[in-house]
Amino acid sequence: MLTKALKRVVSGACAVGLVASCMTPAFAAVTLFGDANGDSSFNASDLAIAQSVLLDTQSIGSQYMENCDMNSDGVYNAVDLLIMRRTPYVTTSTDDNTVTAIEYASSSVTLYNATGAVVAASDASNVTVANNTYVTIIVPGEFNVSGSCSSGQLVVNCDKTTYADGLVTINLMGLELSNTSTSPVYIAAIGDEVEISSKNGYTNTISDGTSYTNDDGDSGAIYACDDIKFKGKGTLNVNGNCADAIVCKNDIKIWNGTLNVTAVDDGIRGKDSVR
């Protein structure tokens, strides 16, 4: 059931005050959800450790406890263990050209791999860069995104035939991204869904322009052609200066976190559902 406050956001414009963003580089290695022992993989060993922690027969470091918090609600409990049991096993790529962090600047972006080393845009295996500040994620994975840019774009466009169950997680870590000529965050294609996670301690702001048309012939500061989910313990401000702020042609899921929406028209518009 939607809260009264969320109902107001969904049904129309909702004006709120904005908070200055925390501009901290995000070149730390990506957190792998489910990795209870820090070996950059999620497998049966992690499930065993997670169960032992829940039974209070084993303890692990705080950074690994955060990995086990599968729904990012700040608490590790039986719900997280259930999610872990239903989640496919995964191993983080150690390829030097696999991008795990994206840092925006006024007229450029810097890409980093899991070790914190810079990856040249021409060498990146899972993202492409155009117009210096337009980044497209083409392979499912988890990405830390930070920095500030008034003419940038973050696109997810993963081939659904190649990656039928593709999942992209975007960890917002002090991102201030705007664009006056298109949707600054644009989800073109994803097999499963795109998760936008506002990390704890960070404020992020996404804003569009007052008059434009994106590649789908529509507008929206955050625009998704496929499923999108919002979660995390941080803050996300979304300003829809053209019409709607958050638009999805399929399902929108809002798990937790602070989501402040300002829009000329609808705050949140989901064609299939908003949950």
N, C-alpha and C positions, 0 to 999 in steps of 0.2 A: 504494500500500500504506500502511495506517495504521501509525504508529509504536506501540510498546508503550504509551507514555504516553497517546496519543490513544485507543487501544483501551480503556484503563481508563476514560477519561472517557465514551466512547460506551456502554460496557456497564453502567455504574452510577454511583453517587455518587462524587465526587472532591473532597476537601476541600483547600483551598489557603489560604495567607495572602494578605491583600489589601493593596494599596498605596494611600495617599492620592491622591486625584485632583488633577490640575493644573487649577485653575479660571481659565482664560484666555478672555476673550471671543472669539467667533469671527466678528466682523463684517467680516473681510477678504473680498475678492472670492473667489469660488469658483475653484479650480484647474480648468481645462478640460483633461482628458487629451487628448494629441495636439497641443495648441497649442504648436508649437515656436517661433513667432515673436511670441507675445504679442498677437495681434490679436483675441482672444476668439472664434476660430473654429478648426475643425479641417477642413482640406481638402487638396487635392493639393500646395499650396505647403509645408505642414507635412511631408508625406511626403518631399518632395524634400530639405528641410533635414535631417530626421532621418536620411535615407540618407547625406547628405554628412558628417554628424557621425560616423556609424558608420564611414565610409571615411577619417575623419580629414582631410577636406579643408575642413572648416568647424567653427567652435566657436560655442557659444551660452552664455548665462548659466545659472547654476545653477538659477534658478527655472524656466527653460524645460526644462532637463534633467529636472527632477522631473516636468514635464508629460508628457515622453516615456517615463517609467518606467511603462508601461501596466499592469504586473502588480504594482507597488508593492513590489518586492523590493529596492529600494535601488540597483539597477544598471540602466543602460541598455545593452541589447545587441541582438543579432539577434532574440531572442524578442519583445522589445517592438516592433521594426519589423514583424515578422510580424503581431502583434496589431493594430497601427495599420492595416496593409493590409486587414485583415478587418473594421475598425470603420467604421460609416457616418459620413459627414461630419456635423458639427453646429456650430451657432452659438449662443453664449450670448445669452440675451435681455437687451436693454437697457431693457426696460419698467420704469419706476420702481416699479410695483406687483408685480413678480415677486420673490418672496422667495428669497434664496440662503443666508441664515444665520438660525438660530434659537437664542436664548439664554434658557435657563430661569432663573427665580428662584423663591423659596419660594412665592409666590402669583400669579405672572404670567409671561408670556413676552414677549420683545422680538424683533421681526422686522426683518430688514435686507435691503436689495436689494444688487445687485452693486457699487454705489458706496459702500456703508456707511451709506446714509441709512436712517432708521427708516421702516418701512411699517406703517401702522395695520392692525389685524386686519380691520377692515371693508372695507379697500381691497385687501387681498391677492388676487391673481388665481390663485395656485397652491396656497394652503394655507387651511385654516379653523381657527379657535380656538374651543373650547367650554370652559366651566367654568374659564376664565382660564388653565389650564395644560394643556389637552388639545389638541394640535396634530395636524391631519390633513393629510397631503400628498395632493393630489388630481390633480396634474399631474406627469408624470415630469420628473426633473431632478436636479441635484446640490446638496446642502445641507450647510453646516457647522453642527454642533450642539454647544452647550456649555452650561455653567451647572450649577446644582444645584437639585433639586426633589424633595421627598419625597411629593408627591401629583400627579405629572404623568404624561402619556402622550404617546407619539409613534406615530402611526398612518400607515400608507401604504394608501390606498384609491383607486387609479387605475382608471377604467373601462376594461375590457379591450376593449370594442368600439371606443371612441374611440382608445385607445392600445394597439393590439394588440401592438406590440413595445416597450412602455414599460419604461424602465430608471430606477430611482431609486438614486442613490448618496448614502449618509449618511456624511459625514466626522465622526467623533467627535473633538472637540478639547477634552477636559477635561469630560466630561459625567458627572454623578452623578444618575441618575434612578431613582426608586423609586415604587411604588404598592401599597397594600395591598388594593385593591378590584378590580383588573383587571391584565392584563398591561401593564407599563410601555412595552414596545415591541411593537406589534401590526401585523403585515402582513396586511391584509384582502384586498387584490387588487392584482396587478401583472402586466402582460402578459408581460414577460421575467423579470426578477428584481430583487431589492433587494440592493445591495451595502453592507455595513456596513464602513467603512474606519476603523480606529483609526490616527490620524495619528501620525507619528513625534514622540516627546517628550511624549506625552500618556498619562495613565492614566484610564480610564473605568470606571464601575461601574453595572451595571443590576441592580436587586433587586425582587422581588415580595413579597407578603404571605404569611401562613401559611395562609389559608383564603379562597378566592374562586372565582368562575367568570367567565371572560371571555366576549366576545360569541359565541365559537364553542363555548361549553359545555365548555371545557377550561381548562387553566392552563399557565403557563410565563412566566418573566421576559422572554424573547424568544420570541414566538409568531408563526409564519408560516403562512398558508394556501397561499402560493405559494413559489417558489424563493427561496433566500436564500444569499448568499455573504459570508464573512468574510475580510478582508484588511487590509493595512497594516503599518507597522513599529512601531506603538504597542502599548499594553496594554489589553485589555478583560477586566474581571472580571464574571462573571454569577452571581448568587445565586438559585437556585431554592428558595425557602423553603416553597413550597406542595407541590410534587412535583418536576417536571422543570425544568431551567434553560433549555435551548434546545430548542424544539419546532418541527418543520416538517412539514407534511402532504405536501410534495413532496420536492425535493432540497436538501440542505445541502452547500455547498462551502467548504472551509477552505483558503485559499491560503497565508497566512503570518501573521506577527505573533505576539503573546503572548496566548493565550486561557486565562484561569484560570476554572475552573468549580467551583462548590460547589452541591450539590443534595441534597434530601431523598431523591429517587428517582433517575431517570436524569439524567446530566449533559447528554447530547446525544441527542435522539431525532428521527430522520428517517424518515418513512413510506416514501419511495421509495428514498433513498440518502443516505449520508454519505460524502463524498469529500474 
